[in-house]
Every structure is written in C-alpha cells, then in structure tokens.
C-alpha cells in the first residue's frame, strides 16, 4: 500500500514537472501565487498582477452557504433523528446512511465560519490553528460524503444485480468495519491540509488560504491531484458504473417477471420507481460534485496562462462551489424519498405469504421486491 501510494504520487509529480518543463520557455519559471482575490505571477526580475473582478463571491458564497446551513442543518437533523430514534434494526444501508448524514452535518457546521469570512471580504478574524481546523473539517466531510455515497451505490448494486448472494455478502457487521476503514482513510488523506492551510496578511487583510501559501503551492498541487483521483475520480467511476449496471439490469426483459406475475401493474410501477430513483441520485451526484472538481482542477492548473483565461476559470470555480455544498441538502431529501418507497414495498411484502427460505422468498416476493429492498435499505 505505501509503495503503490508513493509511486502514484511520484508519477503525478513527474507528469506535472514534465508539463512545466516544456512550458517554461514561454511562461515564468516560478509558480503563480494566488488567493481568493487575485493571482500574482512572480519572476526573478519583475512581477505583474492579475486583478480579478470577483466581488460577486462576497455575496454568492455567504448567501449560498447560509441557505445550505439553514436548510441542510434542519434536514440532516431530522434524518439523524429518524435514523437514531426511529430505526429499530440497523441494516447495512442504514449504517452507511448514518455515516453519510454525519459527514453532511459536520460539513454544514463549518459553514458559519466561512460565511463570516467571505462576508467580511476574506478577512479571517480567528487564529491560524482554527483556520487549519476549519479547512480540514470542510474537506474531510466533503470527501467523506462522496465515499459513503459510493458505498451506498455499491450496496444497492449488489442488492439488485446479485440479490441472493447479497444476503450472504452484506451484513451490518461488515458495514461497520467498512465505515471505520473509510473514516480512517479520509482522515489520513486529509491530514496534510493541517500542514498546507496557512494564514497570511495581504494588503491589510488576513487571508485563510483555501489552498496554501505561495511557496508551497507546487507541493499542494501534487497532493490535491492525488486526492482528487483517489477520493473523487475513482469513486465517481464506481458510482457511474454501479448505477449504469443497475439500470441495465432493471430494464432487462424478463427481470422481475415473477414479481410482475404476482403483483401485476404494481410490481412494474415499483421497478419504474427504482429506475427513476437511480437516475435522480446519479444526476444529483454529478451536478453537485463534477462541475466543482473539474473547475477547481482547471483553476489550479491554469495559473501560468493569460489573466483573462485564468479569471474565467476562477469565476467558474467559485460559482460551482455552492453546488458541492448543496449536496448536504440533497442527501436527506433522497433518503426520505427512498424511505417512502421502502415502506410501501415492505407493506406489500407483509401482505404476501411468509417464505421460509431464500428460494421461497424470491418466488413469493419476486425480484422486484428484492431489488427495492436492496436499493434503499
């Protein structure tokens, strides 16, 4: 594990150095430093400044973060109450949903400090250790949410595509172990944030860097690239593949035929609801996280290009930041939508005969009911 991770980071650094080497003839040899207000290209002889017209962010970010904080905190508090006090038996998906809700809640609790920071136009009133802590918690819980959404997709995939095997593969105990491992992985991967995050006095303002100080930015870019691959690109591919295979399985002719014979139109509607829910979940995941990570990567990588192009990527990056935060509001809503389908499917199952074995269970309930249970619980 350590060797492969080291080789991975070295490969990223090699590629990045290769690009800088071939671009060094036309652009400054030293890194371009920037914060949330401007970007500065430094050379050994002179310096020029890219002044960005970004005052919109002092309205956009505080307003959007405030909405996410108010709405998201209320929704996630309700979700936690339902999970903790209203759920009698915790199944694997319940455990993943609890951890996802915890990530969203902890993420939301960091927003008031950022709301104040951006509303005060990038003037950090607190200490440097607290700046490090807020940035660390912000990204830890953001990527924790992504990884637990990935776990939920894998869990649903197994329940739909391998319904019989899932009864043996998936258990609450294994879900707990996976959750602990994911938390340890996220904390380990995000711990460098505590080193990179700094504060600096710039033109009378105390900046709490979202990235790092100028002299460390090359190292930060390597770290950020590795994190983006491990904690977004790979989970994103897993979510896409799992959801795509689930939709393919659901739309396959003959899938759920036994349930359709017993439940008729009701079973078909349950299958259609499952497909719609998968599409909604996948669309929400893509809308919230894909634009944010794409624009952030461009923003970090284009600092040697013209000021006009860099400003465009900077604006796009800041506009997509509220989308990533909005996911904290979307998750509990989808949880309750799923819960409604689960309750209806469980009611139908209870009215049917009580199977005494796995094979009888599949025959009595039908594959459609199994996929509903695997999809949401």
N, C-alpha and C positions, 0 to 999 in steps of 0.2 A: 504493500500500500504506500509506504513512504517513498520507495524508489520510483514507482509509477507517477506519484504526485510530483516528485521532484523533476522527473523527466518532462512531465506535462508543462510545468511552469517554465522550464528551460526552453522548451520548444516554442512556447508563446513569446518568450523574451527574444529568442533567435529570430523569429519571423519579424517581430517588431523592430529589432535592430537592423535587419535586412532592409526593411522599408525606409527607415530613417537614413540609412547609408546612401541609397540611391536617390533620395530626395534632398540630400544635403547640399547639392550643387546649386539649387535654386532658392532654398529657404534657409533661414537662420539655423545655426548649428545647435543653439541652446534651446531648451524647452520653452514653449509659450506658457506663461503662467496666467491664470485667470481665476476669478472668483465669480460669485453670482452677479456682479455688477459689470465687470469689464474683463478684457483679455489683453495681456501685455506680452509682446514678443521681445525677448532680450537678446542682444548680441554683445560682442566684446567692445564694439565701437559706439553704437547708438541704440536708442530704443524708440519704438513708436507704439502708440496706443490705439486699440480698437474701442471706441466708445459706443456702447450698445444703448439703444433706446428701449429699456426694459422696465420702465416704471410700472407697466401693466401688471408685473408679477407681484408688486406690493399690494395690489387689490385682488388679483386672481388667486394667489396662494392662500392668503388669510381667509378670504371668503369661502373658497372651496374646502379648505381644511376645517373651517368652522362647521360647515354643513356636514362634512364627514364625521366630525367629532360628535355633534349633537345626534344625528340620525344613527350613525354607526354604534355609538355607545348604548343608545336605547335598544336597538335591535339585538345587539350581542348580549346585553344584559338579560333580555327576555330569553334568548337562545340558551344562555347558561342556566337560567332558572329552569327551563323546560328539561334540559339535559340532566342537571344535577338532582332536581327535586321531583320531576315528573316521570323520569325514565326508570322503571323498576329493574330491568335487566340490561346491562350494558353489553351490546354486541360489538363486534369489531368496528363497524362503521360508526357506531356511537362514540367509541373511543377516539377515532380519527376526527370526528366532527367536534368533539370536546376540545381536542388539541388545536384544531383549526380556529375555533371560537376564541380560545385563549390567546392565540397569536394575534388575531384581529383586535381583541380587546387591549392587549398590551401595546400594540401598534398605535391604536387610537389614543391611548393615554400619553403618548409622546407628542401629540399634535398641539396641545395648548402652548407648549414652549416654542414650537416652530411658528405658530400663529403670531405670538407676540414678537418673535424675532423678525419675521418678514413684514409685519405691520409697522414695526419700528425701523423699517428700511435697512435691514442687515446690520443691526447694532445689538450684539449679544450682551445682555446685562449680567450673565452668570459667569461662573468660573470655567476654566479650561477643562478640568475633570468632568464637570457636568455637561459640557459640550460634547466630550468624548462619549459619555454615557448615553446621551440622547441620540446621537448618531448611531451608536452601537445598537441600541434597542430598536430604533427605527428600521434599520436594515435587517437585523436579526429576525424580527417578527414579520417583516415583509417577505423574506425568503422562506421563513418557516411556514407561512401561509401557502406559498407555492408548492412546497414539498408535501404538505399534508393534503393539498388538493390533488397532487399526483398520486398519493397513497389511496385516496378515495376513488380515483379513476381506476387504479389497478384492482382495487377491491370489487368494484362494480363489474369490471371486465371479467374477472374470474367468476363472479356470480352468474353472469349472463352466458359467457362462452363455455364455461366448464361448471355447470350447476351442480352436478353430482360430486365432482372432485372438490368443489369449494366447501362442501360440508366437512371434508377431512382436512383440507389445506388451511382453511381460515378458522381462527379461534380468537377469543378475547385475549388470551394469554400472549399469543404471538403478536397481536395488535399492540399490546402494551410494550413488548420488547422493541418492536419497530418504532414506536413513538419515542421511547427513551433514546434509541440509537439516533433518530432524526434530530432530536433536541441537542444531543452531544455533537453531532456533525455540524449543525447550524452554528452553535456557539463556537466551535473550533474554527470554522471557516470565517466567521465574522469577527473573531478576536483581533485580527490586525487593524480593524477600524479604530480600536482603542489607541493604537500607535499612530496611525495616519491622521486622525482628526486633530486639528490644531485650531488655535485662535490667533488672530493677528490684527494689529492696529493699522488700518488703511484709511488715510485721509480723515482721521478723527472718528472712524467707525471701528468697532471691534467685531471682526468677521469670525464666525464659527464655520470653518470650511466644511462644505458638503463633500469635498474630495480630500485634499490635503494641502500642505504648504507647497509653494512653487518648487523648492529644491528636492522634494520627494515625489513629484508628480510622475516621473518616469517609472519609479518603482510601483507607485499606486496603480498606474495603468496596467502593468503586468498582473498585479493582484486582482484588479477589477475585471480584467478579461477572463482570468481563470474562474472567478466567482460567477460571472455571467454564463460561462459554459456549463459549469458544474451544477449551478443552482437555478438556472433558468432554461438554457438551451436544451439540455438533456431532459429535465422534467417536462418541458414543453413538447418535445418529441414524443415522450411516453404518453402524455395526455392526448395528443393528437392521434397517435396510433391506436391506443386503447379505445377511445371514443369512436374512431372510424370503424374499427373491427366490431364494436358493439352495434353500431347502426347497421353494418353489413349483415350481422347475424340476425338482427331483428327483422330486417327486410327480406331475409332469405325465404323463398317459397317453402311452405310446409313447417316453418318454425312456429311452435306453439299450436300445432294443429289439434293436439289432444285437448288443450285448454279451450280452443275455439269450439270444438265439438260439444264440450260440456257447458261453456259459458256463452257461446254464440257471439252476438254483437258486442257484449260486454267485454269479452276477452280481447277482441280486436281493438276496442277502444283503449283498453289498458296498454296494449302494445304500442298503439299510436301515441299515447301519452308518454310512454317511455322514450320513444324516439324524439319527441318534441323536447322533453326534458334534457336529453343528452345534447341536442343542438343548442338549447338555451345555455346550458352550463359551459359548453365549449366556446360559444360565442362570447359569453361574459369573460371567460379566461383570456381569450385572445384580445378582446377590446381593452381590458384593464392592463395587461402586462406586456403584450407585444409592442405596441407603439412606444411605450416608456423605455423599454430596453433597446429598441432599435435607435431611437433618437438620442438616448444617452450615449450609446456606443459611437454614433456619428459625432456627437458634441465633444466627446473626449478625444477622438481620433483626428478631427479636422482642425486642430488648433494651429497648424502650420499654413493653412490656406488663407485666402483673402478674407478681410474683415467682413465683407458683405455676406459671403457664404457661411462664415462662422457665426455671424449674428442670426442667420436663418435657422441654423441647426440649434442654436441656443434657445431661440423662441420656441421652436418645435419641442425641444426637450422640456421646457418649463410648462408648456401647455399640456403635455401628456402626463406630467407628474400627478395632477389631481385624478387622472384615470386609474393609476395604480392604487391611490388611496381609496378610491370609490369601491374597490373590491371588498373592503371591510364591511361595506353596507350591503353588498350584493350577496355575500355568502350566507348570512342568516335568512335572507328572503328566500333563497333557493332551498334552504333547509326546511322552512315551513311549507313551501310548495311540495317538496318531496314528502313531508310528513302527512299531508292530506292524502296523497296517493297511497301511501303505506296504510293508513287507517282504513281506506276503502278496500284495499286489496286484502288486508287481514280480516275484515268483516266478511268478505266473500269466502275466504278460506275457512273461517269458523263455521259458516253455514253448510259447508260441504262435509263429506264423510271424513272421519279421522283416520288417516293412514297409520299403519304400524311399522312401516319400513320405508327406506329411501325409494325403492322402486314403486311401492304403492303410493308414496307421496307424489311422485312425478306423474303417475297415472291419474290420481284423484284431482290434483290441483292443476296439473298441466304446466307446460313450460312457461306460459305467460305469467302465471302467478309466481313461479320461481324467479323469473327474471325481474319482476317487480321487487320482490324481497331482496334479491341480490343487488339491485340497482340502488336502492335507497337505504337499506339497513345492513 
